[in-house]
Amino acid sequence: MTVLEFDGVAFDPLNAPQQAEVAPAGAALEQTESALEPTAAAIESARPTGGIDPIAQIRAGVVAAHRSALSAQIALQRELWRRAVRPTVVDAQPVHSATEGAFKPLARSGRTRLDREALAQLANGAVGAVFGPAYQRDGVEAVARLAATTPLVLTEVTGLELYGGAGKGRVVARFEGDARTAALQTAELYVLYTGMPLCLSGSSFTGGVSESALGTASGTVELVIDGADLVPRPYVQATAYFGEGAEPVQVSVSLVEPHGAEVGPGHAVPDLLLNEFHMAHLARGDQAIAMGPEFAPYTGVRATRLPTGGLLLVDRVRDFDGARGNLETASYTTEYDSPADSWYYADTANDSMPHFVYMETSLQAALLMGYYAGPTLTQPGTTLSLRNLGGTATVLRQVDLRDATIEQDSRLLSTTILPGSSLQTFDYTLSVDGEPFYRGETMFGYFSDQALGNQTGLDAGRYAPSWLAEHPEVRPRVIDVAARRSDAAARACSRRKLALIDRVEVIDEGGKYRAGYLHSLRAIDPADWFFARHFHLDPVIPGSLGVESVIHAVQEWMLDAGFADGMADPVFRIPRDIPFSWRYRGQFLPTDGSVELEAHIKSVHRGPHGATVVVDGSLWKPGLRIYELIDLGVEIVDRKALP
């Protein structure tokens, strides 16, 4: 295993003391990152988390959460009923790729039409028989069924579209009977179609339709989804249209657990410790539901969270060999489903998954259960923000991850508790169908406001200029990335949410290796999409997107330098067997103004199907170098020439 390094101090988690350490209570915490060395002397065992709260408190928390969910749904319905009627979009075309932030279904089906027989099966609870085996999970009691409280009025479904309508989903169905009932049942159908009952065993439907003069008739209902989510409970809100001259109605359908049932870890679905429902709550909901009642104080305040929206890249915890309060070691297996229509496949210039998703899904999976073990619980009343500090990772083999379920095997290696901060180290292996394809190790820190406010970057607070700033005599040439991106026919171009750079300055034969130098400066817009995703109440640019922006600079240089000449279909990949290392000693905030990056071309290797470039890089916030990247590889190949 590679020895991790923290601010100049070597740190081998496997050979470190296998007991979580607590620094002496009276020790002064230096206001620099170097004061957080995990090798600092510690004389006290980790404080216990205090154990599980009494049963009465657990029950009280569950009842309060249940009441809160129902109250939220009632408020939601009232708001929907007040909304203005939207114009019909019956002729809207289906969308075949998800937008960033779109609701991610828990199961997928190839069916887009349903006949009367299939609808009758759904009314009898045979969801798996209609939509496929993905709609059945061990431990899930299937209770929610179509038309459980009303006569079945739907006779045929002629369109089921995950991203149709306004991009959030669309259902078109024929009905005979009450129109409002048809609208309600169409929404219930969409909830079943997206697999929502899989995350809440034994759950049943509740919902409502706005008042309308519509009566009993035969006709077509078009349901356009306005929103779908798992927080506070799985729900769909939609507008139902009935054609020319008919008044649309607002529909809300949600799932609720049996009265008095617990929905926290290990309870929402008995055979899964955590599932998609808990991940959504950990990202932006009730932390007591996500992690257990001990975490209730973190709800609604800035605290450790997973990213949300299209940056939430872990779905389920399949097994956990550890315990709350044991901060010494744990091992666990998590899963992430990577649908082929995910937004990042549409926006990347890569042949398959972009590099930042490799990083994010592995780091989120590793950190998840380290947080579950409870390092922040040792310091009650202290606001601690999560930050990745660095690591090393290697692609072991090339694999197309579209529609794959990625298995993430992670280990917590050590925890060090310091006043106002904590450090944890992990290693991880990602696999598909039992075959590993990515492996790494990493360190995370939980930092108090005081520690975050006194960061000194990678150079102990000293100004470390870019290579370009140190060589004012050179005159770079410019690659206009924004102009190339504006051409819809431009090949191998990252777009939309992954449009991370607009121009690249190039010094041929420049840089510290004299093989080429790249520089880019981008203004930070506080409205940039990723601040709302990473994290809820604690917005910072994901470190992985900083890495991705350097990759984009290299990609644009490779295209400009002619590496794709003669290729029929050039695409980029992450090269295998090149260990990549990174260090983060700071954060990019919405108010920081700009991101500056540089890349030093280190090596170029040409092969039979393309070329591989390896670079070292750095990123700056104004006046402070905070990211360092070593041996970052980018490969270009001709997809049509691959074996």
N, C-alpha and C positions, 0 to 999 in steps of 0.2 A: 504493500500500500504506500502511496506517496505521502510524505510527511507534509502536513499543512503548515503554513507559516503565517503568523499574525504579527504585523508591524515589526518585522525583523527577528521575531522569536520563533524558532522551530517548535512545532507542536504535533506530536504523533499521538492521535487519539487512541490507537490500539495499545500503546505502551504507556499512556497516561494513567494516573491512578483511577481505578474503576469505582470511584465513589464521588458523587457530586459534592463539590467543595463550596464552602461559604467563607468569604473573606471576613476577617475580624471586623466586628461591628464598629470599632472605633477607627478603622483604617480610613485615611483620607482618599477620596477618589479624585485622581488627577483629571483635569478637564482636557484631556487629549485622548485620542483613540488608543495610544500606546499604554495608557494606564489600565486598559482592560485586558492585559495579557492573561491568557488562561493558565500560564505557568506561575502566576503570582502565588506566594505562600498562602496557604489556607489552613486553618486550625480547627475548623468546626464542620461537622457533617451537615448535609443539607437539612434545612428545617422541614419537618413533616408538613404535608398539606392540610392536616387536620382531619383527614378521613371523610367518610360520607356523612352528610347531614342526616339528622333524624328523619325517620319515615314520615312523620307529620309534616315536616318542612318540604319534603319531596312532593307529597300529595298536594300541599298548598300551592307549590310552584306550578304543578301540572294543571290544577284547576284554574289558576290565574292565567296561564298561557292559553288554556282552552277558551276561557271567557274572552280573552283579548282577541283571539282569532275570530271568534264569532262576531264580536263587536266590530272588528275591522271589515268583515264581509258585509255586515249590515250597512255600515257607512259607505262601503264601496257601491253597493246596490243603489243607495239613495243618490249618490253622486252621479251614477250612470243614468238614472232616470231623469236627472236634471239637465243632462247634456243635450246640446243641440243636435238635431238630426243631420246626418251626413248625406251627401249625394250618393246614389248607388254606384257601385263599381262592378256590376254584373259582368261586364266585358273585359275585366282585368285579366291579364295573362299570368299563368303560374310562374313563380320565380324558382330557379333550380339551385341556387346557392344562398346560404344563410347570410344575412347581414351580421356584422359584429353586434353582439348583445341580444340577438334573437333567442327566443326560448329554445332550449335544446331538449328534444323529446327523450324520454327515458327508454323508449323502444321504437323500432322502425318497422314499417310494413310496406311491401310493394303494392298493396292494393290501393286503387284509386276510385273504385266503384263498388257498390254493395247492392245486391238484390234483396228482395223481400225475405228470402230464406236466411241470408246472412244477418239481416237486422233482427230477425226473430231469435237467432242464436245469441246475439249480443244482449237481447232482452232476457235470455235465459242464463246469462253470465258466462257464456262460452267465448270469452275474448280471445284466448289463444287459438281456438279452432278457426276463428275468422281472420285474425291478423298475423298469426304465426307464433312459434314457440318462444320468441323473444319477449312475449307478453306474459310469460309465466316465470316466476322466480321462486326458489325454495323459500319457504317460510312465510310467503305472502298469502293471506286469506283473501280471496277475491269475493268481495261483497258488492261493490259498485257495479250496477248493470243498467243498461239502457231502459228507460221508461219503467223504472221500478215503482213509481207512485202515480203514473198516469197511463191511460191506454196508449198502446203504440200506434202513432199516426203516420210515421214515416213509412213510405212504401219502396223507395229506391234512393240510393245516393249516386249521383252522376259525376261528382267531383270531390276528391279529398286532396287538398294541397297544403303541405306544411308551411310554405312561404308564399302562398297566393294572396289575393286581395291586396291589401296595403303592405304586404311583405311579412305579415305575422301569421298568416294562415287563412284558409277559406274552405268552406264546405257548401256544396250545392245539392239539394235533396228535393224529391217529390214527396208530397204528403196528401193525406185524405183525412180531414177532421179539423180540429181547432188549430188555428194558425199560431197562436201564442204557445200552445203545447208543442207544435212542430219546431218552433224556435228553440224552446228549452231542450228538447230531445236532440236537436242538431248540435247544440253546445255540449250536451252530455257525451254525444258520439265523439266529438273532437277531444274531450278529456280522455276518453278510452283510447283513441287513436294515438295520442301522444304518450301513452303509458304511465300517466300520472299515478294511478292507483298502486303501482309497483313500489312506491317509496313510503306508503302508509297502509300497512296491512289492516284489513278489516274495515277500511274507510268506506263511507257511503256518500251519495250525492246530497247536496242541498243547493238551492238556488232560487232564482226568481226572474220574472219577465216584467218589463214596464207595462203600465196600463195602456190599453189600446182598444179602438173600436172594432178591430179585426174580429171576425167571428169564425164560424165553421165553414169550410170551403175545401176545395181541392186546388192544388197549384204547386208552385216551386218556391222554396225558401233558399236564399243565399245568405250564409252566415259569414261575415267578415270579422276575423279576430282582431280585437283592439289591444288585447294584452293577455299574457299567460305567465304564470309564475308559481313558485313553490312556497313563497313566504306571504302571509303567515301560515297559510295552508294551501295546498295545490288548488289553483283556480284558473278559470278562463272568463274573460269578459269580452263581449262581442256585440255587434249590431246585426240584426236580422232584417233582410230586405225581401219584399214580396212582389216586386215588379211595379210597373207603371201605375201611379196614382194611389198605391197602398202605403200606409204609414209604417215606416220602419219601427222596430222595437229594440230596446236594450235588454241584453241577456247577461246574467251572471250565474255561473255554476262553479261550485267548489266542492272539495272533498273534506270530510271531517271524520276524525277517529271516533270509535265508540265512546260513549260517555264514560268518563273516569279512566280511560286508557292512557297509559304513559307513551310518550313519543320521543323521548330522549335517546341517548346512545344505547343500542341493543334492544330497544323497545318498539320503534317504528316498524321494523321488520326483525323478527326474532333472530334470524340467521345472519344478520349483518350488524356489526357494531355501529357503523355510520354509512349512510347512503346519500343520494343526491339531495334529499330533503335537508339533512344535517349540513351538507356543504353550503347550500344556499343560505341557511341561517348563520353559519359561521362567517360567511362573506359579508352579510348585511342585515342579519335578523337577530333572533334571540339566542344569545350564546349559551344560555341554560339548556335550551333545546339541543343545540349543536354539540356541546361538550359535557353537559351535566350541570346540576344545580350549583356546584361550587363556582361556576363561571358566570352566574347571574349578574354580579356587579359590573361585568364588562359590556353588558347590553346597552346600546344607545350612547356609548362614550368611545373615545379613541382608544383602541386596544389592538392586540394582535388579531389579524383576520386573514382569510384567504382573499385573493382578488375576486372580483365579481364580473358579470357579463361574459364577454368573449375571452376574458383572461382567466376564468375559473377552469382549471385544467386537471382536476382530480374529481372522481365521481363516487367511489365507494371504498370502504375499508373492509377487506375480505377476512383478514385475521390479524390479531394483535397479541404478541407474546411479550406482555409487559403489564404494568399496573399504575394506576394513579398514585402519584407520590414517589414512585421509583424512578429517580432521575439518573440512575447509573447506566442502564442499558435497556434496550428493547429492540425487538424486530417485528416487522409487520409487512403485510402485502396489501397494496391498494390497486385500484383499477381506474383507467381513464379510457372512455370510448371516444374515438376520433373519427366522426362521420366524414365521408367524402365531400359532403356539401358544406363543411365548416368554412367560415369566412376566411381563415388564414390560408387555406389552399387556393382560394380564388384570388387573394391579394399578393401572394408571394411570387418571386421569380424562380423559386426552387422547383425542382422536379417533384418533390413531395413536401414533407413538413418543413417549415422554416426553422432555422437554428433556434430562435428565441422560444419556440414551443417546446423543443427538446429540453431547453434549460428550465422553463417555467414548470412543465408538468413533472419533471424529476424533482425539482426543488420544493414545489408545493407538497408533493407526496412525502418527501423526506421529513419536512418540517412539521407536517400535520400532527403526527402522533407524538413528536417531541413536545409540542405544545399541549397536547392532550395529557401527557404525563404530569404537567403542572408546574413548570419552573416559575411562572409568574405568580402562582398562588403562594409562593414562599415570601412574597413581598406585598402583602395586602395594602391597598390604598395608594400604591405607586403606579402612575401611568407609564406603561412600558410599550414602546413601539418596536415592531419587528423589522430587522434589516438583515439582508444577506451580506456576508463579509468577504466571501471568496470561495474558491474551490478549483477542482480539476476534473475534466470529463473527457471521455473518448468515445467516438463512434466505433463500434466493433464490426458492423457489417451494414451494407446498404439494404434498406427495406422500404417498400412503399407502405406507408402507414394509413392510407385512406381506408376507412371502414374497419380499421383494426381496433381491437381492445388491447390496450397496453397494460401489461402487468408490471407493477412497480414494487420491487423488493427492497426495503430500506432498513437500515439499522441506526438506532441512536447509539453513539459510541461513548459520549461523555457529556456531562453538564457541569459548568462552573458558575456558581452564584457569587456575585459581587454586589456591594451596596448600590442599589439603583440600576443594576444591569445583570444580565445572565448571558452565558455563551454555551452553545451546543454544537457538537460535531456529529456528522452523519456520513454514511456511505450508502450507495444505491446502485441497483442494476435494473434496467428496463428490458422487458422481453415481450415478444409476440409469439404466440403458439409454443411457448416453452423455450424459445431460442433467444438468448440475450442479444441485444443490438446496441446498448448504450450503457456506460458504466462511469461512475464518478464518486466524488466525495466533496463535502462542503461544510462550511461553518456559518451559523446564524448567531445574531446577537439580539437581545431584547434590551432596549436602551431607554433610560428616563429622558424626560424633556431637557434636563440640564445637560446630560451627555450629548444628546443630539444637537443642542444649541451651541456646543463648543467643539465642533469637529475641526480637525486641523488638516484633513486630507491625507494624501499619500506622502507628503514631504514635510511633515511636522510643522505645518503652518508657513513654511517658506514658499515664496513664489517660484514655481518651476515653469519656465516659458516653454511653449511649443518649439519644435525644431524650426518652423517657419519664422517665428518671432526672433529666434537666435540668428537667422540668416536673412536680414532685411535686404540684402543685395540681390537675392534671387527673384526672378519674375516668373510666377507660376502661370501655366496655361489652365484654362477653366473648362470643365465638362458641365454643360448645362443639363442637369438631370431633369429639371422641371419641364424643359422644352421637349425632351425626348419622351417623357411620361405623357405629355399632352397629345402625342401621336398614338391613337388607339391601336395602330398596327405595329408599334415598336415591340421587338421581341425581348424576352427575358427581363421584364421590367416590373418591379414591385409597385403596387398601386393602392389607391384608396387609403385604408387605415394603415397600410405599411408604406406609405409615401413619407419616409422619415428624413430624407435629405433632399435638397433642391439643387445643389451645385457642389462640385468637387474641384479643388485646386490641386494641380499635379506639378511636381518637380521631378522630371525624368532624371534618373541617376542621383536623386537626392535622398535624404534620410540618413539615419545612422548606419545603414548597411550599404549605402550608395547604390542601391538597386531600384530606387523609386520611393517617392514620398507623396502621401495624400493628406489633404487637409479640408475640413468642412466646418462651417459655422451655421447654426440654425437658431432662429429666435424661438423662445418658449412662449406659447400662447396659453394663458391660464385655462382657456376653454378646450385645450387639446383633449381628445377623447379618452386617453388612458388615465388621466387624473381621476375621472369618475369611477374607474375600474380598480385602481391600485393606489390606495385602499379606501374603503368606505370610512369617511371621517379623518383620513390620514393620507392625503394625496401626494404621491411622489412618482416620478418616472420609473417604470420597472427597469432594473439593471439590465435585464435580458434585452430590452429594446435599445439600450445604449450599445450593447454588443451588436445587435442587429443593424444598427445604423452604420457601424464600422464595416460590417459585412457588405452593406449596400454600396458604400464608397469603393470597396475593393471590386465588387461586381461591375460597377460602372467603369472603373479603370480597365478591367479585363476586356470588356466589350470595346472600349475606346482604343485599346492597344491591339485589337485585331485577333484576340484569342478565339473568337467565334467565327472568324472568316472561314468560309467553306462548309460550315455546319448547316444542315437542313433544319434542325430544330434544337437550338442551343438552350440548355437549362443548367441551373446551378445545383450543387449538392454539398453536403458536409463531407469532407474526405474522411475516410476511415483510418484508424490506427495513428492518428496524430493527437496526442494529449493536449488539450487546450486548458490554460489556467487563467483565472481572473482574480482581481482584488478590487473590492469596493471600500472606500473610506470616506463616504459622504453620500449625499442625496441631492437629486435635482427636484426642487420645489416649484410650484406654479409661478412663484414670484422671482425666480432666479434669473430671468431675462434671456439666457442663451445657453446652448450646448455647443461646445467646441470639441472637435475630435481630430485626431491624426492617426495615420497608419504608416508604418515603415515596412516596405516590402523586404522580406527576409530571404525568401527563396521562391524559385519558379521551377516547376517540374512539368515537362510535357510528356504525355503518354499516348497510346494508340487511339484513345477515344476522346482526348481533351487535355486539360492542363490543370494543375493544382498550384495555388499561390498561398504562401504562409506569411503572415504579418505579425508584428507587435504593434500595439496601439495604446492610446491614452485618451481620456475624456476629461474636460474641464468645465466646471461652472465658473462664472467670472472670478478670476484671481486664484482659483484653487483647483489643482489636479486631484480628481477623486476616483477615477477608474483606471486600472492598468490591465491590459490584455496581453497574454504571451502565447505565441504559437497558435494564432487563430487562422484556421485553414478555410479556403474557399476553392471549390472545384467546379469547372465548367466542362460539360460533356455534350455530345450530340445524342439526343434521346433516340433518334432513328438509327444510330449506329451501335447502340448498346446491345450486348448479346441477350 
